[in-house]
Structure formats: structure tokens, C-alpha cells
């Protein structure tokens, strides 16, 4: 019998771990486990990650990959022993587009940060001498996308990462162990926290977005570049759930237009056409003062349980909860008197007395979240020492992912 020539390449196995971190899920890799040509940035790495996740998928389902067809579940992480002094692990995040052949490396995922610490410990990337038999292991993370330090406090039980617990996080069905995460100096003193120099700007937008030709906006770079709007000014109450936005194509188009014009104002792009190649950043969010509302799970939240409402979009859709990096932006903006976030937390009255807030609890579609920030004003300029929130993380599956050898 003659050998039949093999036209199609076989699949290759790549060691990987599928993890939940906060309200997101992603595929985690150790850099040294990747095929050699994928251990450096470039087309091969991007194509590998696209095939792992199952993108681009014109059906928008990512059926032939590990992605979950939402911005929260179309994520990848590559970790390595840190090259930075006083850090344990280098953390590189890739946000994979669902219907486009595109991996966005422009920002961080704060939710998955909670899983970085445990993966690093389990993968031997943290020195064994720093891991207690019982207690807390402080994992020092260098976030390579944005060149920032993040500290994860990972609970350890009997020498192993403790993942089970009774910490409940709205947007996540089951309780788990609490992982406090600190975002150290989310804005360097040398950087402009407010790229325009203003706490509130008149963001010029096309007439079909606003008859006035502008919207009030707070544009901040803490955590992740974020554009905050007033819900009322764009026709919302601030208590909307996903379907109210994601089921309205015209609304999504308006938000994307606002995001593009905001990105120009923030100096992130020079033309609106460039926004399609920078989908992960900036984020756009809208705020309102505290009101009673019903969450996506049917839970009632009273106005007196929260300080304000925030709804945020990620990769063109309203997020089901809140991105961790956007929560850093929320906490930071709330700490600075006069921002739209701070005003919303103060009842939304610009004429009223506002004050710096060391923490706020905000309502989002799935429930509530508390975030704190240490902010101070020096010579008229605001700086933030750190922002803090608690998340949880859990390994869902570990082993190998398989993709065709010729796909990257």
C-alpha cells in the first residue's frame, strides 16, 4: 500500500491552563512552554493565540476554540520569570477579538490579575522560599503591557494555593478564596493622569451623538485609559443591564463613536479610523448617582448600599460586571473631587461640596463592588499611590491545548 501524502499538518500540543480570574476567564501559558517562534512578539504569536481562542469567528461563537464569545472570556495570558528587579513574574495580557483576526496588547486585564499569582506559584515562577506553608504569599507582578507593578496576596494552605473559600464576588456564581490585589502607582508621577489636563472636558462629538456637539467627559489613564460620561446626558438612567445596550445596535455604534473621539482627545490615536485597531483601550463608561435597582441575577440592591452606578463597555459590548482595570479608574476618579465619577458619588450635584473618597462601592449589572484608592494632590497635580480591590481565582482545567501546526 502506497503512503498517502499528508496534505494537512497535524495538531500540536501546547501546555496551558484555563483559569477564572475575577469575572473573566482566560487561557494561561508559561512563556517557555510556547513554540519557539511564539516566544517573541509578532505574527506567529498572535496567530497561535487566535487559533487557541477560536478567532476570527464570523458566527461570533468561538465554537472551535477556548473562547466564550464575550470580551470577558476571549482572553490570553503569557507569564515568565520576571526580568525586573524585586518582581516575581512578568505578566503579558492579550485581548483576542472575536470576529476579527486581531489581538490587542494595549492594556491590562485587572480581573485575570487575580489568577496570575496562583498560576505563577503553581508553575514554579515564584521562589519556593517565599511561599509559606500556611498564610499569604505576596506575589510581585510586573504588568508588561503597561509597565506597572501589581501585588497579589495569594492564600496558601498546606503549601499549596488555596482556591476554595467563602468570598463572594458579584458576577461569579460560586464563592472562592479572596485574593486582594493592589495596583501600585497606577499613574506614574511623570505621566498625565488626565491627558487633557482637565477633570471634566467638553468632548466634541458628531451631531447625531449630541445636538450640543459635545458631551461632558472625565478622561483618565489610571488602571486603563477610560472615558466617563454622565448617564443622563446620553439618555440612560445608569441602572441598565446588558440587553438594554447590547441589544441595541444603534447604541453600540454611538458608544464606539464616542470612544473613538475620546481616544483622539486622550492622544491615543490621531484619527477615528485607528480606533478599530485599538479595541481594548480606551474603555467608555457612564455613571449616575445611587438608585435602587435589580441585578442581572434578580437580586435587589438598595440605593443606600452603594455610592453610585457605573456601566462600562469592553470590546464594543456592555460588560456583564466590571473590568478590574476599569474599577481602578473608578476608584481613582472617585478619589479626586470634581470628576464625573466623584460628582456621581456625591449625589451628582456639581454645585455641592465634593470631597476625596478613599473608597467607593458602585453598582454594576451583576451587583456591587468596592474599590479603594489613595490619592493626594501635590502642587496642583493629583497622584495615586495605589488602588486596591478583592477578587478571586480558580483553575478550571489544566493540560494542553491543541491547534493545527500550520495555523501559526
GUPA-7707 format. One record per residue (C-alpha): x, y, z negated; residue number from 1; residue in one letter. Coordinates in Angstrom, 3 decimals, always signed. Each point is the difference from the previous one (the first is absolute). Example, Ala and Ser with C-alpha at 12.3 -4.5 7.8 and 13.67 -1.06 7.14 Angstrom:
{{+12.300, -4.500, -7.800}, 1, "A"}
{{+1.370, +3.440, +0.660}, 2, "S"}
END
This chain:
{{+0.000, +0.000, +0.000}, 1, "X"}
{{+1.430, +3.342, +1.009}, 2, "X"}
{{+0.507, +2.707, -2.560}, 3, "X"}
{{-2.624, +2.690, +0.315}, 4, "X"}
{{+1.651, +3.412, -0.021}, 5, "X"}
{{-1.133, +2.115, -2.932}, 6, "X"}
{{-1.467, +3.194, +1.371}, 7, "X"}
{{-1.065, +1.426, -3.329}, 8, "X"}
{{+2.295, +0.506, -2.961}, 9, "X"}
{{-0.804, -1.855, -3.253}, 10, "X"}
{{-0.977, +1.763, -3.177}, 11, "X"}
{{+2.590, +1.043, -2.555}, 12, "X"}
{{-0.394, -0.137, -3.790}, 13, "X"}
{{+0.840, +3.097, -2.037}, 14, "X"}
{{-0.025, -0.129, -3.832}, 15, "X"}
{{-2.696, +2.334, -1.292}, 16, "X"}
{{-2.259, +0.717, -2.953}, 17, "X"}
{{-3.564, +1.276, +0.256}, 18, "X"}
{{-0.731, +2.334, -2.921}, 19, "X"}
{{-2.624, +2.300, -1.372}, 20, "X"}
{{+1.250, +3.232, -1.459}, 21, "X"}
{{-2.584, +2.393, -1.427}, 22, "X"}
{{-2.877, +0.162, +2.478}, 23, "X"}
{{+2.139, -1.071, +2.970}, 24, "X"}
{{+1.401, -3.251, +1.395}, 25, "X"}
{{+3.127, -0.530, +2.053}, 26, "X"}
{{+2.582, -2.452, +1.278}, 27, "X"}
{{+3.300, +0.283, -1.907}, 28, "X"}
{{+3.394, -0.956, +1.414}, 29, "X"}
{{+3.521, -0.192, -1.380}, 30, "X"}
{{+2.162, +1.820, +2.547}, 31, "X"}
{{+2.544, -2.813, +0.189}, 32, "X"}
{{-2.744, -2.524, +0.860}, 33, "X"}
{{-0.938, +1.827, +3.199}, 34, "X"}
{{+1.336, -1.061, +3.414}, 35, "X"}
{{+3.315, +1.786, +0.487}, 36, "X"}
{{-1.274, +2.352, +2.697}, 37, "X"}
{{-2.841, +1.043, -2.336}, 38, "X"}
{{+2.268, +0.903, -2.908}, 39, "X"}
{{+0.547, +3.430, +1.535}, 40, "X"}
{{-2.545, +2.619, +0.983}, 41, "X"}
{{-1.163, -0.133, +3.577}, 42, "X"}
{{-2.300, -1.555, +2.545}, 43, "X"}
{{+0.668, -3.620, -1.014}, 44, "X"}
{{-0.917, +0.675, -3.647}, 45, "X"}
{{-3.148, +1.897, +0.955}, 46, "X"}
{{-1.106, -2.718, +2.422}, 47, "X"}
{{+0.600, -2.683, -2.620}, 48, "X"}
{{-2.153, +1.809, -2.567}, 49, "X"}
{{-2.733, +0.688, +2.546}, 50, "X"}
{{-0.196, -3.714, +0.856}, 51, "X"}
{{+0.030, -1.022, -3.676}, 52, "X"}
{{-2.931, +2.297, -0.778}, 53, "X"}
{{-1.858, -0.742, +3.261}, 54, "X"}
{{+0.207, +3.345, +1.779}, 55, "X"}
{{-0.823, +1.539, +2.352}, 56, "X"}
{{-3.475, -1.502, -0.064}, 57, "X"}
{{-2.584, +1.617, +2.305}, 58, "X"}
{{-2.686, -1.861, -1.950}, 59, "X"}
{{+1.136, +1.762, -3.188}, 60, "X"}
{{-0.041, -3.217, -2.061}, 61, "X"}
{{+3.678, -1.147, -0.176}, 62, "X"}
{{-1.324, -3.568, +0.174}, 63, "X"}
{{+3.283, -1.334, +1.404}, 64, "X"}
{{+2.142, +1.343, -2.818}, 65, "X"}
{{+0.286, +0.753, -3.700}, 66, "X"}
{{-1.698, +3.407, +0.152}, 67, "X"}
{{-3.441, +0.612, -1.449}, 68, "X"}
{{-1.196, +2.527, +2.604}, 69, "X"}
{{+0.113, +2.991, -2.378}, 70, "X"}
{{+2.707, +2.526, -0.767}, 71, "X"}
{{+0.241, -1.522, -3.511}, 72, "X"}
{{+0.776, -3.477, +1.337}, 73, "X"}
{{+2.108, +0.763, +3.071}, 74, "X"}
{{+3.253, +0.535, -1.866}, 75, "X"}
{{+3.542, -1.362, -0.087}, 76, "X"}
{{+2.867, +0.364, -2.467}, 77, "X"}
{{+3.709, -0.724, +0.415}, 78, "X"}
{{+2.155, -0.123, -3.141}, 79, "X"}
{{+3.744, -0.224, -0.487}, 80, "X"}
{{+2.563, +0.270, -2.780}, 81, "X"}
{{+0.356, +3.736, -0.486}, 82, "X"}
{{+2.857, +1.914, +1.557}, 83, "X"}
{{-0.761, +2.923, -2.322}, 84, "X"}
{{+1.732, +0.463, -3.358}, 85, "X"}
{{-2.169, -0.744, -3.047}, 86, "X"}
{{-2.706, -1.695, +2.097}, 87, "X"}
{{-0.931, -3.672, +0.247}, 88, "X"}
{{-1.775, -0.251, +3.321}, 89, "X"}
{{-0.460, +1.889, +3.267}, 90, "X"}
{{-3.660, +0.076, +1.031}, 91, "X"}
{{-0.957, +0.586, +3.643}, 92, "X"}
{{-3.683, +0.234, +0.919}, 93, "X"}
{{-1.531, -0.475, +3.439}, 94, "X"}
{{-3.642, +0.941, +0.616}, 95, "X"}
{{-1.165, -2.064, +2.971}, 96, "X"}
{{-2.635, +1.458, +2.307}, 97, "X"}
{{-2.931, -2.310, +0.704}, 98, "X"}
{{-0.884, +0.724, +3.625}, 99, "X"}
{{+3.306, +1.513, +1.143}, 100, "X"}
{{+3.517, -1.401, +0.388}, 101, "X"}
{{+1.349, +2.331, -2.661}, 102, "X"}
{{+1.701, -0.252, -3.392}, 103, "X"}
{{+0.084, +3.257, -1.970}, 104, "X"}
{{+3.084, +0.405, -2.214}, 105, "X"}
{{-0.693, +3.623, -0.992}, 106, "X"}
{{-1.268, -0.554, -3.541}, 107, "X"}
{{-0.298, -2.217, -3.049}, 108, "X"}
{{-2.745, -2.309, -1.294}, 109, "X"}
{{-0.494, +0.773, -3.668}, 110, "X"}
{{-2.336, -2.948, -0.579}, 111, "X"}
{{+2.459, -2.598, +1.273}, 112, "X"}
{{+2.692, +1.618, -2.142}, 113, "X"}
{{-1.556, -1.879, -2.929}, 114, "X"}
{{+0.862, -3.279, +1.761}, 115, "X"}
{{+3.551, +1.039, +0.922}, 116, "X"}
{{+1.275, -0.518, -3.540}, 117, "X"}
{{-1.316, -3.533, -0.388}, 118, "X"}
{{+1.157, -1.044, +3.490}, 119, "X"}
{{+3.456, +1.428, -0.731}, 120, "X"}
{{+0.216, -1.965, -3.261}, 121, "X"}
{{-1.257, -3.225, +1.574}, 122, "X"}
{{+2.413, +0.386, +2.939}, 123, "X"}
{{+3.114, +0.482, -2.124}, 124, "X"}
{{+0.412, +3.644, +1.009}, 125, "X"}
{{+0.023, +1.124, -3.651}, 126, "X"}
{{+3.028, -0.922, -2.105}, 127, "X"}
{{-0.979, -2.902, -2.267}, 128, "X"}
{{+1.598, +1.738, -2.994}, 129, "X"}
{{-2.620, +2.760, +0.264}, 130, "X"}
{{-2.959, -2.367, -0.193}, 131, "X"}
{{-1.170, -0.690, -3.578}, 132, "X"}
{{-1.384, -3.345, -1.086}, 133, "X"}
{{-3.105, +1.831, -1.165}, 134, "X"}
{{-0.812, +3.669, +0.337}, 135, "X"}
{{+0.275, +2.555, +2.787}, 136, "X"}
{{+2.480, +0.018, +2.879}, 137, "X"}
{{+0.638, +3.496, +1.336}, 138, "X"}
{{+0.526, -0.316, +3.746}, 139, "X"}
{{+1.705, +2.990, +1.601}, 140, "X"}
{{-1.241, +0.353, +3.567}, 141, "X"}
{{+1.493, +2.106, +2.786}, 142, "X"}
{{-2.815, +0.814, +2.440}, 143, "X"}
{{+1.890, +0.181, +3.305}, 144, "X"}
{{-2.789, +1.519, +2.101}, 145, "X"}
{{-0.042, +3.187, -2.068}, 146, "X"}
{{+3.306, -0.255, -1.923}, 147, "X"}
{{-1.615, +0.089, -3.441}, 148, "X"}
{{+0.391, -1.896, -3.268}, 149, "X"}
{{-2.884, -2.027, -1.421}, 150, "X"}
{{+0.000, -1.890, -3.293}, 151, "X"}
{{-2.180, -3.084, -0.471}, 152, "X"}
{{-0.515, -1.445, -3.477}, 153, "X"}
{{-0.526, -3.714, +0.659}, 154, "X"}
{{-1.229, -2.235, -2.856}, 155, "X"}
{{+2.061, -3.154, -0.595}, 156, "X"}
{{-1.201, -3.107, -1.848}, 157, "X"}
{{+2.312, -2.953, -0.678}, 158, "X"}
{{+2.531, +1.363, +2.444}, 159, "X"}
{{-2.466, +0.291, +2.883}, 160, "X"}
{{-2.104, +2.811, +1.439}, 161, "X"}
{{-3.367, +0.108, -1.734}, 162, "X"}
{{-2.757, +0.554, +2.532}, 163, "X"}
{{-3.120, -0.927, -1.959}, 164, "X"}
{{-1.564, +2.346, -2.515}, 165, "X"}
{{-3.063, +2.044, -0.890}, 166, "X"}
{{+0.870, +3.272, +1.773}, 167, "X"}
{{-2.866, +0.986, +2.281}, 168, "X"}
{{+0.570, +2.164, +3.066}, 169, "X"}
{{-3.022, +1.348, +1.865}, 170, "X"}
{{+0.146, -1.271, +3.558}, 171, "X"}
{{+1.470, -3.351, -1.098}, 172, "X"}
{{-2.439, -2.779, -0.910}, 173, "X"}
{{+1.968, -1.893, -2.648}, 174, "X"}
{{+2.037, +1.247, -2.995}, 175, "X"}
{{+3.776, -0.467, -0.105}, 176, "X"}
{{+3.076, +1.184, -1.897}, 177, "X"}
{{+0.530, +3.757, -0.183}, 178, "X"}
{{+3.021, +1.417, +1.842}, 179, "X"}
{{+0.662, +3.681, -0.811}, 180, "X"}
{{+1.678, +1.756, +2.926}, 181, "X"}
{{+1.922, +3.269, -0.264}, 182, "X"}
{{+0.736, +2.087, +3.075}, 183, "X"}
{{+3.108, +1.946, -1.005}, 184, "X"}
{{+0.366, +3.539, +1.394}, 185, "X"}
{{-2.529, -0.589, +2.810}, 186, "X"}
{{+1.074, +3.368, +1.342}, 187, "X"}
{{+3.679, +0.952, -0.159}, 188, "X"}
{{+0.661, +3.542, -1.275}, 189, "X"}
{{+1.674, +0.668, +3.352}, 190, "X"}
{{-3.197, -0.929, +1.847}, 191, "X"}
{{-3.158, +2.037, +0.425}, 192, "X"}
{{-2.840, -1.609, -1.909}, 193, "X"}
{{-2.333, +2.267, +1.936}, 194, "X"}
{{+1.474, +0.200, +3.527}, 195, "X"}
{{-1.898, +3.183, +0.836}, 196, "X"}
{{+0.972, +1.676, -3.272}, 197, "X"}
{{-3.656, +0.295, -1.011}, 198, "X"}
{{-2.130, -1.899, -2.500}, 199, "X"}
{{-3.006, +0.464, +2.295}, 200, "X"}
{{+0.141, +0.774, +3.710}, 201, "X"}
{{-2.481, +0.917, +2.676}, 202, "X"}
{{+0.656, -2.915, +2.319}, 203, "X"}
{{-0.921, +1.022, +3.531}, 204, "X"}
{{-2.107, -2.632, +1.751}, 205, "X"}
{{-2.071, -0.109, +3.229}, 206, "X"}
{{-3.466, +1.566, -0.062}, 207, "X"}
{{-1.784, -3.369, +0.093}, 208, "X"}
{{+1.654, -0.807, -3.334}, 209, "X"}
{{-0.881, +3.291, -1.665}, 210, "X"}
{{-1.938, +2.952, +1.361}, 211, "X"}
{{+2.294, +2.260, -2.030}, 212, "X"}
{{+2.991, -1.396, +1.883}, 213, "X"}
{{+1.692, -1.135, -3.211}, 214, "X"}
{{-0.355, -2.187, -3.083}, 215, "X"}
{{+1.417, +0.551, -3.458}, 216, "X"}
{{+2.743, -2.528, -0.589}, 217, "X"}
{{+2.650, -0.880, -2.560}, 218, "X"}
{{+2.935, -1.634, +1.788}, 219, "X"}
{{+2.498, -1.757, -2.227}, 220, "X"}
{{+2.925, -2.378, +0.506}, 221, "X"}
{{+0.028, -1.765, -3.396}, 222, "X"}
{{-0.252, -3.797, +0.263}, 223, "X"}
{{-1.015, +0.246, +3.632}, 224, "X"}
{{-0.798, +3.033, +2.156}, 225, "X"}
{{-3.691, +0.652, -0.662}, 226, "X"}
{{-2.585, +2.511, +1.183}, 227, "X"}
{{-2.733, +0.663, -2.579}, 228, "X"}
{{-3.313, +1.532, +1.101}, 229, "X"}
{{-3.157, +1.062, -1.850}, 230, "X"}
{{-2.737, -2.588, +0.566}, 231, "X"}
{{-2.764, +2.619, +0.157}, 232, "X"}
{{+1.801, +2.000, +2.686}, 233, "X"}
{{+0.027, -2.987, +2.352}, 234, "X"}
{{-3.579, -1.066, -0.723}, 235, "X"}
{{+0.474, -2.658, -2.682}, 236, "X"}
{{-0.815, -0.376, -3.689}, 237, "X"}
{{+3.244, -1.760, -0.899}, 238, "X"}
{{-1.808, -3.139, -1.226}, 239, "X"}
{{-0.081, -1.713, +3.415}, 240, "X"}
{{+0.791, -3.686, +0.390}, 241, "X"}
{{+1.804, -1.548, +2.964}, 242, "X"}
{{-2.941, -0.543, +2.336}, 243, "X"}
{{-1.038, +3.665, -0.140}, 244, "X"}
{{+3.284, +0.928, +1.660}, 245, "X"}
{{+1.227, -3.127, +1.770}, 246, "X"}
{{-3.400, -0.593, +1.609}, 247, "X"}
{{+0.077, +3.474, +1.561}, 248, "X"}
{{+2.392, +0.174, +3.002}, 249, "X"}
{{-0.494, +3.757, +0.309}, 250, "X"}
{{+1.043, +0.486, -3.634}, 251, "X"}
{{+3.117, -2.114, +0.485}, 252, "X"}
{{+0.914, +2.056, +3.067}, 253, "X"}
{{-0.425, +3.224, -1.994}, 254, "X"}
{{+2.204, -1.263, -2.806}, 255, "X"}
{{+2.678, -1.075, +2.462}, 256, "X"}
{{-0.080, +3.442, +1.621}, 257, "X"}
{{+0.323, +1.674, -3.408}, 258, "X"}
{{+2.883, -2.335, -0.832}, 259, "X"}
{{+1.809, +0.887, +3.213}, 260, "X"}
{{-0.350, +3.756, -0.527}, 261, "X"}
{{+1.069, -0.395, -3.624}, 262, "X"}
{{+3.056, -1.987, +1.056}, 263, "X"}
{{+1.054, +2.905, +2.223}, 264, "X"}
{{-0.539, +2.487, -2.830}, 265, "X"}
{{+2.123, -2.196, -2.299}, 266, "X"}
{{+2.806, -0.127, +2.549}, 267, "X"}
{{-0.294, -3.771, +0.491}, 268, "X"}
{{-0.773, +0.197, +3.717}, 269, "X"}
{{+0.162, +2.743, +2.607}, 270, "X"}
{{-3.037, -0.916, +2.127}, 271, "X"}
{{-3.321, -1.703, -0.745}, 272, "X"}
{{+0.815, -2.713, +2.530}, 273, "X"}
{{+2.805, -1.227, -2.274}, 274, "X"}
{{-2.450, -0.921, -2.789}, 275, "X"}
{{-0.861, -3.332, +1.653}, 276, "X"}
{{+3.590, -1.133, -0.519}, 277, "X"}
{{-0.064, +1.033, -3.659}, 278, "X"}
{{-3.147, -1.683, -1.267}, 279, "X"}
{{+1.176, -0.766, -3.538}, 280, "X"}
{{+0.792, +3.616, -0.895}, 281, "X"}
{{-1.318, +2.473, -0.884}, 282, "X"}
{{-3.074, -1.255, -1.821}, 283, "X"}
{{-3.196, +2.027, -0.065}, 284, "X"}
{{-2.289, +0.029, -3.043}, 285, "X"}
{{-2.962, +1.963, -1.300}, 286, "X"}
{{-0.853, +0.948, -3.571}, 287, "X"}
{{-3.018, +1.066, -2.021}, 288, "X"}
{{-0.849, +0.624, -3.626}, 289, "X"}
{{-1.124, -2.890, -2.229}, 290, "X"}
{{-3.463, -1.448, +0.722}, 291, "X"}
{{-1.863, -3.172, -0.886}, 292, "X"}
{{+0.358, -2.626, +2.732}, 293, "X"}
{{-0.313, -3.671, +0.859}, 294, "X"}
{{+3.150, -1.851, +1.081}, 295, "X"}
{{+0.247, -2.427, +2.893}, 296, "X"}
{{-0.430, -2.899, -2.461}, 297, "X"}
{{-3.218, +1.510, -1.382}, 298, "X"}
{{+1.516, +1.288, -3.231}, 299, "X"}
{{-1.311, +3.284, -1.406}, 300, "X"}
{{+2.591, +2.636, -0.899}, 301, "X"}
{{-1.114, +3.039, -1.982}, 302, "X"}
{{+1.354, +3.459, +0.693}, 303, "X"}
{{+1.411, +0.244, -3.517}, 304, "X"}
{{+2.230, -3.046, +0.645}, 305, "X"}
{{+2.037, +1.772, +2.682}, 306, "X"}
{{+1.578, +3.374, +0.696}, 307, "X"}
{{-0.676, +0.140, +3.742}, 308, "X"}
{{-0.725, -2.033, +3.129}, 309, "X"}
{{+2.544, -0.731, +2.722}, 310, "X"}
{{-0.531, -1.834, +3.274}, 311, "X"}
{{+2.989, -0.692, +2.240}, 312, "X"}
{{+0.502, -1.338, +3.502}, 313, "X"}
{{+2.785, -2.361, +0.999}, 314, "X"}
{{+0.837, -1.024, +3.565}, 315, "X"}
{{-3.156, +1.676, +1.261}, 316, "X"}
{{-2.509, -1.536, -2.443}, 317, "X"}
{{-1.323, +0.886, -3.452}, 318, "X"}
{{+1.915, -2.068, -2.547}, 319, "X"}
{{-2.019, -2.420, -2.130}, 320, "X"}
{{+1.728, +1.248, -3.170}, 321, "X"}
{{+3.073, +2.264, -0.101}, 322, "X"}
{{+3.490, -0.317, +1.441}, 323, "X"}
{{+2.639, +0.047, -2.738}, 324, "X"}
{{+2.051, +2.688, +1.681}, 325, "X"}
{{-3.086, +2.169, +0.478}, 326, "X"}
{{-0.722, -0.457, -3.714}, 327, "X"}
{{+3.446, +1.499, -0.661}, 328, "X"}
{{-0.979, +2.965, +2.166}, 329, "X"}
{{-3.294, +0.298, -1.886}, 330, "X"}
{{+1.682, -0.071, -3.411}, 331, "X"}
{{+2.612, +2.511, +1.090}, 332, "X"}
{{-2.483, +2.401, +1.580}, 333, "X"}
{{-2.273, -0.251, -3.035}, 334, "X"}
{{+2.920, +1.024, -2.213}, 335, "X"}
{{+0.445, +3.261, +1.893}, 336, "X"}
{{-2.558, +2.758, -0.692}, 337, "X"}
{{-1.686, +1.378, +3.114}, 338, "X"}
{{+0.163, -2.970, +2.358}, 339, "X"}
{{-3.286, -1.343, +1.360}, 340, "X"}
{{+0.535, -3.162, -2.036}, 341, "X"}
{{+0.569, +1.968, -3.187}, 342, "X"}
{{-3.015, +2.225, +0.716}, 343, "X"}
{{-2.228, -3.030, +0.589}, 344, "X"}
{{+1.148, -1.484, -3.306}, 345, "X"}
{{-0.814, +3.340, -1.639}, 346, "X"}
{{-3.552, +0.025, +1.312}, 347, "X"}
{{+0.767, +1.414, +3.415}, 348, "X"}
{{-0.183, +3.659, -0.982}, 349, "X"}
{{+2.946, +2.023, +1.373}, 350, "X"}
{{-1.044, +2.924, -2.211}, 351, "X"}
{{+0.207, -2.123, -3.131}, 352, "X"}
{{+3.051, -0.536, -2.129}, 353, "X"}
{{+2.096, -2.898, +1.231}, 354, "X"}
{{+2.788, -1.774, -1.787}, 355, "X"}
{{+2.652, -2.594, +0.660}, 356, "X"}
{{-1.231, -3.541, -0.632}, 357, "X"}
{{+2.382, -2.688, -1.202}, 358, "X"}
{{-2.408, -2.666, +1.241}, 359, "X"}
{{-3.322, -0.376, +1.790}, 360, "X"}
{{-2.481, -2.805, +0.471}, 361, "X"}
{{-1.618, +0.140, +3.414}, 362, "X"}
{{-2.827, -1.865, +1.639}, 363, "X"}
{{+0.578, -1.879, +3.254}, 364, "X"}
{{-2.257, -2.369, +1.985}, 365, "X"}
{{+0.874, -3.060, -2.125}, 366, "X"}
{{+0.065, +1.665, -3.421}, 367, "X"}
{{+2.391, +2.168, -1.958}, 368, "X"}
{{+3.739, +0.445, -0.405}, 369, "X"}
{{+2.108, +1.970, -2.455}, 370, "X"}
{{+3.260, +1.566, +1.149}, 371, "X"}
{{+2.375, +2.261, -1.906}, 372, "X"}
{{+2.667, +2.441, +1.107}, 373, "X"}
{{+2.603, +2.127, -1.767}, 374, "X"}
{{+0.126, +3.356, +1.785}, 375, "X"}
{{+1.798, +3.203, -0.911}, 376, "X"}
{{+0.423, +3.430, +1.540}, 377, "X"}
{{+3.529, +1.375, +0.276}, 378, "X"}
{{+0.624, +3.420, +1.524}, 379, "X"}
{{-3.386, -0.073, +1.707}, 380, "X"}
{{+0.536, -3.438, +1.547}, 381, "X"}
{{-1.720, -3.161, -1.157}, 382, "X"}
{{+1.906, -3.216, -0.582}, 383, "X"}
{{-1.188, -3.437, -1.054}, 384, "X"}
{{+2.175, -2.247, -2.137}, 385, "X"}
{{-2.069, -3.128, +0.510}, 386, "X"}
{{-3.452, -1.379, +0.671}, 387, "X"}
{{-1.276, -3.089, -1.804}, 388, "X"}
{{-2.790, -2.504, +0.585}, 389, "X"}
{{-0.723, -3.624, -0.786}, 390, "X"}
{{-0.570, -2.687, +2.632}, 391, "X"}
{{+0.169, -3.792, +0.062}, 392, "X"}
{{+1.494, -2.543, +2.377}, 393, "X"}
{{-0.211, -3.685, +0.789}, 394, "X"}
{{+1.580, -2.537, +2.338}, 395, "X"}
{{-2.734, -1.409, +2.243}, 396, "X"}
{{+2.055, -2.394, +2.099}, 397, "X"}
{{+3.642, -0.754, +0.628}, 398, "X"}
{{+1.878, -2.027, +2.577}, 399, "X"}
{{+0.499, +0.889, +3.653}, 400, "X"}
{{-1.775, +1.936, +2.682}, 401, "X"}
{{+0.227, -1.379, +3.533}, 402, "X"}
{{+0.121, +2.032, +3.184}, 403, "X"}
{{+0.953, -0.832, +3.602}, 404, "X"}
{{+3.744, +0.246, +0.548}, 405, "X"}
{{-0.433, +2.232, +3.037}, 406, "X"}
{{-2.304, +2.518, -1.719}, 407, "X"}
{{+2.856, +2.088, -1.340}, 408, "X"}
END
